[in-house]
Amino acid sequence: WKSALQSIFQGNFITLTGGMTATFPTASRYLRASGRCFSGFNDEHEGPWAGNWTFVILADTQFGLLKAKFELFPDQPDGFERAMSTNRVGDLFSGQAWEVERAMAVEAVRHCNWLMPKFVIVCGDMIDAMPVTGRSIDEGRDGRNEVLRQKQIDDFKSVFADLHPDISLLCVCGNHDVGNVPNRKTIQDFRREFGDDYFSFTAGGCRCLVLNTQLYNALEEGRWNDTAHRYYHATDDEKAEACELAQEQVSWLEAE
């Protein structure tokens, strides 16, 4: 990507020169979302409108997807290295390698550094391995593996460490990050790695809201009432916890 530093970009892009040396960020860049805010993106610094600006949306970097085994669809498209397993329908076993996904993410970072947007937001599923929930209904399902999951997270961070330090990185959770129906454990695990799961911020004179859409699954009555669904078998306490988390976000959003 250093070749991009030798070019001069016109229009809305900043000017870069070959003499610039980037100091890449530490792990703290992933924890800027805290207290339901995003540090540096507030009314004081970003409140006034100062002209057009850009941002980049990415989604489903999902390290481990292409070599996963998914017990649901018998016919997979060409190019996917998934295979049928002998486990229960709906089980997902994340891939042990993710060279293709990593290469695509590296290329995405390279393009982002060329564009120099105000921020890059990854809209969920940074990795493929499903989180360990601690729920009895998830025990032994989906090949849940904390070691594999951490390897995928670490590799994701190693790739996005090359994002220019002047570009803010926002990570939004998807079902592979906090689970199909999150609980306090999966939310806490996500926050430890990537910061708050929902928050607000101001950028370039615009008010922005980031939501954890997975929480809304707990508010779907069918998810708890369908006897064929795994979460029908959740305990009353587990159901109450999921609904409580969802209502906390609803209350926060109404206050915004």
Buried (B, 14 or more C-beta within 10 A) or exposed (E): BEEBBEEEEEEEBEEBEEEEEBEEBEEEBBBBBEEBBBBEBBEEEBBEEEEEBEBBEBEBBBBBBBBBBBBEEEEEEEEEEBEEBEBEEEBBBBBEEBEBBBEBBBEBBBEBBBBBBBBBBBBBBBBBBBBBBEBEBBEEBBBBBEEBBEBBBEBBBEBBBBBBEEBBBBBBBBBBBBBBBBBEBBBEBBBEBBBBBBBBBBBBEEEBEBBBBBBEBBBEEEBBEEEEBBBBEBEEEBBEBBBEBBEEBBEBEEEE
